[in-house]
Amino acid sequence: MVCVTKSLSAGEPLALNSASVSFLFILPRFNGFGQDDRCAWLGGQNVASYSSFAHFLNQNIAPATVCVDLLPLDEEYVNPELLKVFKPSFAIDDEMSDVYIAMESAGTKSEFVQGVLARYADLIAQAHSVFVKPNIVSEEPYPTTTDPRVLDTVLTYLSGYKVSVTVGDGPAYDYSWRGEEGAVPQGHPLRRVCDAHGVKLVNLNQREHVKRELPYGLTLPLSVIPDSFDVKISLPVLKRHITCTVTGAVKNQFGLLDLSARSAMHRGTPDIHKGIAAIAAVERCNLFILDAVETLLVAEEVRHGGKKAFLGYMLAGTDPVALDSAGFDLLKRRDRSITDKSAPDILHLAYAADCGAGSLKHTLIDFWGE
């Protein structure tokens, strides 16, 4: 086991003898809202010394070569006794996944959604029930939450089949509505769409959750509702995220986690990146339709500093990791702060690929064949 005690300048590598590579960064710790509290942080745990860091490595990964890549900080932050962030190496699946993509606008995205659903008509025709999982974060409108036009198009299409349909999500842990059965307010745009179609909209935060064994040794309480449906369709929105860098198809499944467990995970127990990945690995959907026509830069909600921007794409497929990998490449075109990163640098995506939720490698397919 390697324990690093050498001070390095920014970007200076430290080569050691072993086969695999991990990366360490000295950074200030950030909580879920992005404020610096100047505490040591490592894989969701407080770490006060190199000895506790070495113990963490011994308990969690095999011996590894360590490269140190330090980001420049103010001198007052640089304390050689504090290692702040640990990022392990991953065994990534080389299999390529297909991602359908099309340049779309607000006025044309419904046609894309209809076309995608038509390609999965046989799957829907054989089902007795369909669960639709939008992204309901708060009362903020699209692009914070799923575009009502996308949900309306999906429900309109499903109305042509003899299937029971339920729409459900668990709103953000710090913005969960408390009403009769945890009902989402009548005035919420997605609630109005569901009411117009006579479809029930369920706040999963207020329904039963059961503990399940997940990858990485995690045991987490997940909603029991989606498992009772034959087909599951996810309707995420591609956005920047304060804690996770990007949110999309993989993180949309996070809404199935019990509210208190989600709150704890945002505070670092257990590791939020592993948690998101592990949930995506066991809570699979048959189809993901990822909206990247409009997005938010900086943060996932306007109330947290998110800035609206136009991307002009819709994506779809069955592999959430591949979709987010493709989406991240699009997002980099509008956000200079992440242009030096790639999808494997995004921890929850790398973990998701590592635990079998999908592949980071993808083949883009022009949906309209142009």
N, C-alpha and C positions, 0 to 999 in steps of 0.2 A: 504494500500500500504506500502511496506517495503522499507526503504532506509538504505543501509548498510554504516556505518561509522567506522567500526572496522577494524583495521589492523590485518591481519592473516598471519601466516607462510604458506609455501608452502603445499598445500594439506589439510589444516585444515578446516573442514566444519563448517558452521554456520547454525544451525537448528532453524527454525522459524515455527510458527503455520499457516499452510494452507495445502491444498490438493495437489496442483500441485507443480512442482519443476522447477526452471530455474537455469542457471549456469552463473556465471560471471567470467571473467578472467582479470587480470591485465597484459597487454602485450603492447609492443610498437606497434604503428600503422604501417601497411605496405600498400604501394600503389600497383598498379597492377604489378609492376616490382620487388617488394620485398624489396625496400629500406626503412629503418626506418626514418621517419620524426619526430618522438617524439611528435606527436599530439594525443590528446584524440580522440578515435573513438568509435562509438556505433551504430550498425545497419546502417552504412552508413552515420551517422551524426557526426559532431564535438560536443563533450560534454566536458564542462570545469569544471563542478562541480557536486556534488551529487544532488543538487536541480534540475539541468537540466536533470540529469539522472532519477530522480523520476518523472519529468514531462513527459519524454519520455515513461516510463512505464505506467503512467496513460493514455496516449494517445493511447497506442498500445496493451497492454495486460491486462488481469484481474489480481487482486492481486495474488501473488504467493510466495511460500517459496523460499528463495534464498540460494543456496549453493555457497560458494566461493572456487574456486580451483585455487590457484595462481601458476603460473609457476615461477621458480627462475629467477630473473633479477639482473642486476647490480644495486647497491644502487642508483645511479644517476637517474635511470628510475622509481624507486618506489616512487610515489607521491600519498598519500591517497586521494588527490582531483581529481585524474584522474581515472575514470573507463573506461577501454579501449574496451572491446568486450562483447557484450550481446548475449547470445544464449538461445532462449525460448524453453520451452517444447513443444512437438508435440503430436497430436492425430494420431497415426500411425495405418493404416489399417492392420488387422491381416491376411488378405487373402493372400494365397501363390500363386505365379506366377511361371509358368514353364520356365526354362531356359535350352535350349539345349547347350551342351558343348562337345568339342572333343579336344583331344591332336593333334595338327597339326604342320606342318612346312611350310616353304615357298613353298616347292614343292607339298604339299598336300592340302593346304587351298582352292584351286579352286574346288576340289572335294567336300569339305564341303559346299561351297557356292552353288554349283549346287544342292546338295542334299537338302539343306534348301529351295531353290526356288522351287524345285519339290514338296515339301510338301505343298506349297502354290499355286500350279498350277491352282486350281479351281478359286481362287481369281483373279489371273492374267488373266485367260481365259475370265472372265466376264468383264474385264476392257477395256475401249477404250483408256485410257492414263495412263502413269506411270511417276511419278517424282522420280528421284534418287538423294538423298542428301548425297554426300560424305563429308569428312572433308577436305576442302581446306583452309589451314591456311596461307601459304606463298609459296614461290618457293622451300622451303626445301622439300626433298623427303620423302618417307615413312621411319620411322613411324610418322613423323610430320604430314603428310597428308595421306589420304587413299591410300592403296597399289594399284597401277595401275592394278595389276593382279586380284584383287578383283573386281574392276570396270569393267574390260574387261570381266570377267566371267559373271557378272550380265547382261551386255549389250548383250553378246553373247546369253545368255539364253532368254532374252526378244525378241531378233530378231526372235525367233521361233513363236511369237504371233503377231496377227494383232493389235498392240497397238502403239500409238505415244509415244515416249520417250524423255524426257528432263532431263538433268543433271544440277544441280545448287547449288550454295552455295555463301555465302558472306565472302570473305577472312578477315583475322584479321584486326581490326580497324586501326592498325598502319602499315599495309602493304597491302593496297588496290590498285590494279592495275587500272590505268586510261588510257583506250584506247577507241577505237571506241565501243560504247555501253558497256564500262567497260569490254571489252573482256579480258579473262585470256590469258597470252602470249602463242604464238604458241609452244614454247619449253617446256611448263609445261607438266610433264608426264601424268597428267590426261586429259589435252587438247589433247595430241596426241592420247590417247585411244579413246576419243570421236570423233575426226576427222576420225580415222580409221573405226569407225562404222557409220559415217555419222549422228551423234547425236549432237545436239546443247548443248554447255556448256555455261550456263548463270551466270554472276556475279550478284548476287541478290542485291549487294550494289548499282548498277547503275540502278535498276528498281524500279517500284512503290511500295511504302509502305503506308499502311493505319493504323490509330490509332484504336486499339481494346481494349475493356475492359477485363482485366485479373484478376485472383485471387489476393488477398491482396490489392485490391483497386488500382491496377496499370493500367495505360493507356499507351500502348506502340505501336510504329509504326512497323508493321510486313509486310513482303513481301506478295503481293497478289498472287504471282505465284503458290505456292504449292496447294492452295485451288481449283485451276481449274483442278486438276488431280484426277482421280478415285482412284488410288493406289499410295501410297508413301512408298519408301524404303530408309532407312537410313543406311549409311555405316561408322560408327564412328570407331575411333582407341582408345583403352584404353591407357591412359597416366597419369603421374603425372601432376599436375597443380600448379603453384606458388600461385595463389589466391584462387583456389577452391579445392585444395588438389588432386582431381582426375577429369579427363575429359573423357567422354565416350558417351553413348547413350543419356543421358539427356541433356548434354551441347551441343551436336551436333546441337540441334535445335536453339541454340543461334545465329547461322549464319543467321537466318531469320529476325533478328532485324536490323532496320535501323542503318547505320554505326555511325552516330553522337550520337544516343541514346546508342549504345553499348560503345562508347568511354566514355560518361558521366557515364555510369553504372560502368565501371572499375575505375572511380574516386570516386565512392561511392554514386551516386545519380541517381536513387534510389538504394536500397540494391541489389547488384549483385546476391546474393544467392536466394533471393525471385524472382528476375527477371528471372533467369534461370529456376527456378521451374515453375513459372507461364506460361512462354512460352511453356514449355514442356507439360503443362496441356491442352493447347488449340491447339497446333500445333502437333497433333498426327500423327504417321506413322503406316502403316499396318504391317511393318516388320522391325526389326533392326538386322543387322549382325555386331557384334562387334569383331573387329580384336585385339587379344591379343597375336599374335605370337611373334611380336617384340613390344617393348614399349620404352618410354622415362621415365627415373627416374629424379627426382629433378624438372624438368620443362617441359612444353608442347612443347617447340621448342629448337633446339640445340642452336640457337642464344641467347636464354635466360638462357642457362646453362643445357639444357636437355642432359642426358647421355643414349645412346642406351643400351638396355638390352633384353635378350631373355626370353620370358615367355612360348611360345609354346602352346597356346590355341586359339580356335575360339569359339565364343558364338553366339547364336541367339535366338530371341523370339519377342514377341509383347509388352512386358512391359519394358520400358527403365530404370525404377528405379530398378527393379529386376535384370536386366542385369548388371547395374553398381554396385549394391550391391555384386553380384557374382564376378564381375571383380575386385572389391576392395579387396576382400579376396585373389584373386590371386596375386594382386599387392603387398600385404603385404609380400609375400614370398620373394620378391626381394628388398624390401625397409625397412630397419630396423627402419627408422624414423617414420613409421606409424604403426608399429606392435601393439601398444597399443590402436589403434583406431578401431572402427567398423563403418559400413555404416551409422547408425543413427548419428554418430558424424560429418558426412560431411554435412554441412549446406544445400547446395542446394539439396542434396538427401533427407534429412529430410523434407525440405519444399515441395519438389515434392511429397513425399508420403502424406504429410499433405493436399495438395490441390488437390489430386486425380489423379496425373499423373501416379501413379503406386504403387507398393508395395515393401517395403524393404525386405520382406520375400519371399524366393524363394525355389523351388525344382529343383535341378540339375538333368538333364536327359542326360545320355550318348547318344549322337546323333547316334552313330553306334551300340548301344546296346551291347557293350562288357563289 
